[in-house]
């Protein structure tokens, strides 16, 4: 695997970022982070030529690398601050984790697909991204490592995973797509006390489904 980030890649990335800005992403820190992450290195070589199109692409194990706009939207809703301790549910290609790391967060990322877990654990450090990797059931989160300032879920959940809410700090935010397989609504859950939270909805998206258990 060659880790090249050429001037051409950088130029295409700038065009992609400009397109995301036009679509309504206003957080300049998010746009700058996406502008620094070499998305082509997170994709299968057969799709790498399309890396800077604002589209989702397959990454194996029935999963996808999310559309850059979707990554930007979830990240913007998360309101990332430097040194935030963030739990990512669904490592996938590692692209979302890389964006969070570029913003100065400490990232704990959990993946249920062993194939993807092993691939990202091997590949991400080679290009300079070092989240804390875990293989396990995203519905259960990482209780030993919580509580977290922020939680981001990168698969469509049918319901709110209660274990994740308990691992969120009071005042913390969780960004999660929820709904049936065909289409989900993006929600921000803000935890206002140990037992209370409120949620805001932010439009319709389509994600791969969030599955329980682990896939060996």
N, C-alpha and C positions, 0 to 999 in steps of 0.2 A: 504494500500500500504506500503510494507516494504522497507525501504531505507538502504539496506545493500550493502557495497562494500567490498567484501572479497578478500583475497590474491589470490584466484583462478580468480576472476574477473580482478584483477590487472595484473595477469600473462597473461591472454587472451588478455587484452588490449595492453600489451607490444608487443605481437606477432602481433596484428593488426597494431600497429604503425610501426613495422619493415617492414611489408608488404607494407604499404603505402609509406614508404621511398624508398623501392626497385622500386616501380612504378614511382618514379620520384619527389616526394615532397621533396624539399631541405630546406625549411625554418624550422630551428630547433625550433623556438618559436611556430610555428603552430603544429609541431609534439608533442612538450611538452604539449601544451594545450589539444590536442586530447587524449594524454596519461593520463590526469588528469580527464577528464569528464566521469562519469560512464554511458556509453551509455545504459546499460541494464535497467536503471531507466526511460528511455525515451520511452520504448517500452511496448506494450501490453504483459502481462505475458506469453501468449501463444507463443510469439516470443523471449522472453528474453534469452532463451538458445542459440539463434543464434546471440545475440547482437554484438559479436566481429568478425563476418564474414563481409567481405567487400562487403556488399550488402544493397540495399534498402529494407524496409519492410513496410507493411500497418500500419497506425496509426489511422484509422477511418476517417469518413467524406470524403472518396474517396481520401485521401492524403497519403503520404509516409514519412518515415524518410529517408533522403538521404543517399546514400552510403558514408561511411567514406572518401573514396578517393575523392569523389566529394566535400564534405564539406572542406576537406583539400586543394583541388585545388582552390576553390572559395576564401577561407580565405587567401591562399598564394598570389593570384592575387590582393587581396584587400590591401596588404601591411600595415597591422594593426600596429599602434603605440599605446603605452600606452596613455591613456586619449583621444584617438580619439572618436569623437561623431559619432556614426554609426547608420544609419537607416536600419533595416532589413525588407524587404517586404515579408511576409509569415512566420509567427512564426512557424506554423506546430507543431512539437513535442517540440520545444524549444531547440533542440540539437545544432543547429548552433549558436543560441544566447548564449548558455552556453560556447561554444568554444571562442567566441569573448570576453565574460566577463572574461574568464580565462586569456586572453591576455591583460587585463587591460583597455579595451574599455568601454565607456558608451554606452549602447545599447537601442535604441528605436525600438520596434518591433510591427508590425501591422499585424493583421490576420482578414480575411473576414469571416471565418467559426466560428460562435458563439460557437459551441460545442468545437472546438479546443482552441479557445480563453479562454473559461472558464476553461478548463482542465489545460492548461499550466499556467494560472494565479494563479491557486490553487496549482499546483504541484511543479513548479520550485522553489519558495521561500523555500519550505520545504527541498530542498536539497542544499540550499545555493546560488541559482542564482536569482538575482533580476534585470532583465531588466525593462524598462518602457513599460508596456503593453498597446496596443491600439486595439480596435475593429473597423475596418473600411475598406475602399476600398484602396487597395495598389496602384492602379493606381494614386490616388490623393496624396499619401504620407502623410506627416504631416507638412503642410506649417507653422503652428503656432510654431513648434519646430525647424525648420531649421534656417540657412543652416547647412548641415551636412558635416563632413570631408570625410566620405565614405558612400556609399549606396550599399547594397547587396540584390539582388532579387533572391528568392529561388523557382521560378516557371518560366516556359517557356513563354516568352512574344512574341506576334506576331510582335510588333513594339516597338520602344523606347517610354516609357511613358514620355511625355514632362514635366509634372508636377514634375517628379522626377529629371530631369535634372536641372530644375530651383531651386530645393532645395539643389543642390550640391554646395559646396564652389568652388571658382576658385582655381584650383590646386588639387581639390578633384577627387576621383576615384569612379566609379560605376561598379560593376561586375554584369552582367546580361546575362542569356541564352536567345537567341532570335531565332525564326524560327517557322516552322509549328509544329503541335502536335507530329508528329512522331519522330522528331529529331531537336535539336537546336544547334546553335553554341554559345560557351561561349565568350562573348565580355567584354573587359575592356574599359570603356569610361573615358577619362581624360579631365576634363573641363579646357581649357586653357585661357578663358576669359568669360565674362558674356554671350557672344553669340556664342562662338566657343568651339569645343572639337574635339579630335581625338579618333579613336577607334582601338583596336587591337583584333584579333581573336585568340582563344586558344583552338581549337579542338571541337569535337562533343560530345554532352551529351543528355540525355533524362530526361526531368522534367515533372511533372504534369503541365497542362496549367495554365497560370495566367489569372484569371477571373475578370471581372469588377463587381462593386457593392458589396453588402454584402449579405451573406447567413444567414438568421435569423433562 
